[in-house]
């Protein structure tokens, strides 16, 4: 019986390692939840901390790029071991007003940061997610998000701590 459990454990370990090795060739949506959790353990500590938005832009519903600097947006995102939270403000005539906020769980792989907002100001339904490709360059976190194969958002965050 113990030999069978040991064999099962080895098979699971080999499968998990194969998923991690193969993951650069698999889209985030195709990752199993267990494979993402396994990879998350390896990469989470890279993002844990507080970040301030340095720059960004998004593609609006008319196909036009909107620059965050032109909107006078500022934001802080806090990443813990399992949760993210951000608040974005807009400054107009020296007065800051609320722009957007969100919080929820996230998962991290070698190539993708995936947010699952549970509370948010932009009407995302429970269970929806946003998948970003990312890279860390020094104390900067660069993200890109695609929708239907089209680049739709680009952000650069700077580490605060």
N, C-alpha and C positions, 0 to 999 in steps of 0.2 A: 504494500500500500504506500509506504514512504517513497519507494522508488518511483511509483507512478506519479505521486505529487511532485517529486523532484524533476521528473521528465516534463510534466506539464509546465512547471515553473520555467524550465530552460526553454521550452518552445515559446512561451509568452515573452520571455526576455529577448530571444532571437527575433521574434516578430516585431517587438517594440524597437529594437535596434535597426532592423531593416526599414521600418517606417521613418526613423530619424534620418538614416542615410539617404533614403529615397525622397525625402520631403522637398528638397530644392526643385524636384521635377514634378511635384504635385501641387495643384492649386490649393489654397487654404480651404476652399469650400469642400474639397475632396478628402480632407483629413478627417479621420475618425476622431471622436471626442477624446478617447483614451490616448491616441497618438499625440494630439495637441496638448493634453495635460502632461504627458511624458516630456515633450519638448519644452513646455512652459517651465518646468522645474529647472531646466538647464539655462534658461535665458532671462528669467524674471528679474534677477538682481540688477541687471544692466539699466533698467528703467525706473526702479524704485527711487522716489524722491519727488522734488518739486521742480516744475518747468515753467518758463515764461515764453509766451509766443514771440518769436523774433520777426517772422514774416510768414506770409501765406497768401493764397488765392483760391478761389473756387469758381467753377463753371456754373453760371446761372441757368435757369430754364430756357433762356433764349440763345444759349450757346456762347455767351460772352463771359470772358474772364473778369472777375471782380477781385481787386487787390485789397487785402485786409488793411494795408496802410492807408489807402484812399478812403476807407471807411472809418479810420481812426480807431481800430479795434485793439484791445489789449486783453490778454487772457493768462490765467494760471491754471496749470493742470497738475494734479497730485496723483501719483501712482504709488499704491501700496503693493503688498505681495499678491493680492487677488482683485483689488478694486481700483477704478480710476474715478476721478471727479474733476470737472473743470467749470470755470465761470469765465464768461467773456463779457467785457464792457465796451461801450462805445463812448468816445469823448467828442462832444460838440459844444463849441463856444466855452470851453473850459469845464463843462459839466459832464460827469460820467453817468451814463444810464445803462441799465441792464440790456444785454444783447441776447445771450443764450447761456444755458447751463445744462450739464448732464452728469450722471453718475451711474455706475453699475460695475459688473464684473468684466474682466478682460482675460484674454488668453494670448500667449506669446509663443511664437516659433522662431526659428532662426531667421526667417524672412518676413513674417507677418505679425502685426499687432492687430488684434481683433477685439473691438469693443461691443459689449452687449448692454446698451443703456436700459436701466430699469426705471430711472427717474430722469426726465428731461423736459426742456421747454419747447421742443420742436416736434412734438407729437409722434415720436417713434414708438411703435407698438412693442409690447413685451415680446421678447424672442427674436426681434430683428437685430441685425448686427452690421457693423461697419468694419471692413477689412482694409488695412493699410499695409503696403510694403514699407519697409523702413531701413534706415542705416544710421549708425552712430558714428559721428565724426568729431573726435575730441569731446567737448562738452555740449555738442549739438545733436539733436535728434531730428532727422529728416524723414518726413512721411509723405506718401502718395496714396491716393485712393482712386480706384477705377470703378465706374458704373457701366455695366453692359460693354466692357472692353474699352471704354473711353476715359481718359484721365479726367477726373472731376474735382480733385482737391489736392493741393500741395501745401505743406506746412513745414516750418523750421522752428523747433523749440530749443531754448537754451536752458541748461541745468542751473537751478538756483542754489542747490546745496551739494 
